[in-house]
Amino acid sequence: MNYFRYKQFNKDVITVAVGYYLRYTLSYRDISEILRERGVNVHHSTVYRWVQEYAPILYQIWKKKHKKAYYKWRIDETYIKIKGKWSYLYRAIDAEGHTLDIWLRKQRDNHSAYAFIKRLIKQFGKPQKVITDQAPSTKVAMAKVIKAFKLKP
């Protein structure tokens, strides 16, 4: 899919600008100044729009290319209120503290926990260790996952 179709600037300029913003702690004005020094005259509000539009896309592309099973996962769920309704937010982080995935569910049961962990394994591969908060639903889900994917307990 061509995300850069009908854009005034070349896709390389856009990806470099968004990459600078995501990788380094630069402001939009700093990025437009860096690009201006390289002969590309871009307003800082244009860089802002590029970041808003392309950062999620670039993150998804990066995530697909950097699939790997991290050594350790931490899985937790929390109860949050969204628009007046209570929901469960499942979250998985790796050993470095980076969020692997999040998932919002209406119920907290072993089916939801199992589906979330299964989704993580399909996306990132088998981890060597999974740390949970020992909630009853997560315990049952982990037992199923260990049996189904032949993980070490």
N, C-alpha and C positions, 0 to 999 in steps of 0.2 A: 504494500500500500504506500503510495507516495504522499507523505504528510506535508511536503514542502511545495506542493503544486500551487501555482499562481501567486507565489511570493515574490516580492520585489528583489530580495537579496538571495544570494546563492545559499544552498543548504549548508555548505561548509562554514560560512560566516555565522549562520544561525546556531549551528551545533557548537562552534567554538565559543560563542557568546554565552550560551546556556551552560556549557561545560565550565567556563570560567566562574560563573555564578555558583554553580553547584559544588565545584571542587575547592575554590578559594573563598575567603571571606571578603569579597569585593562588593561594592555597591553598584547599582545600575549605572550611575554616573562614571564610576571608575572603569567599568567595562566599556562604556561608549567612548571614553577617552583612550583606552588601549586600542580599540578598533580604529579610532580616528588617526592615531599615530601610525597605523598600518595601512592607511589610505581608504578606510571604509567609514563614511560619515553616517553615523546612526545616532538618533536621539535616545536618551536614557529611557523614555517611556516606551519606545519600541522594544528595547531590551527587556523591560518589564513584561510586556505582552508576550514576547517569545518565551520567557521563563514560565509564565503561567500556562502557555499552550503546550510547550514541548518538554518541560521537565518530567511530567508523568509518563510521557511516551518514551523518553530516553531512559527513565528508570525501569520501565517494563522491559525494554530491549536489553538493558544491562543485566537485569535479573535473569532473563532467559540465557544469556551467555555465561553468566557466572554461577550456574547451578552447581552446588557442591554440598556434600554432607558436612556440616560443621561438627566439630568434636562433641560439643555439648549444647543442648537446647534447654531452655527454661520455658515451661508452658504454664500460663495462669489465666484465670478468668475473673472478671469483675462485673458487678451489677451496676449499670448506668441508666440514667433516665434521659430519653430522647423524645422531645415533643410531648412530654407528659406521660410517656409509656416506659415501663422498665424493660430493659433488655440485658442480655449477657454479652460481654465483649471478650472473646478469646484472643490471646496474644501469645506469640512465640518469639523469643529472642535468642540470639546465639551467645557464645561465650564472651564476645567482645561487647555485647550490649546492643547490637544492631537488631532492629525488628525484622524478623523473617516474614511474618504474615500476621494479619489480624482478621477476625471474623465475627460478625455480629449475628446473634441468634436470639430468638424469643424465649427459648427454653434452655434450661441447664440440665441436661440429661446425658446419659452415656452415649447415646446416638450422636448428639451434637459434638461431644468431645472426640469420639472415635472418628467422625467425618473430618474434623479439623486436623487431627494428627495424621490421618491417612492422606489428606490433601498436602500436608507438609512433606511427607515422605515421597509422594509422587513428584513434588516440585523440587526438592533439594536432595533426595536420596536418604539412605539410612544413617541416622546419627549413631555415635558410639554410646552416648549417655543422654537420657531425658530426665530432667528434674521437674517435678510437679509439686503442687501444694497439698497433695494427698486428699483432695476432695473425693467423696465416694464415687461420683460420676466419672471423674478422671481416672481413678484407680481401675474401675471396670474397663474403661476404654483402653488404658495402657495394657491390661491383661490381654485384651483382644488383639491389640497391635503387636504385642510381643509374640503371640501365637501365630498370627497371620503373616507377619513379615520376618519372623525368625530373628528377632532382635535379642540382644543379651539383656537379661533382667537387671 
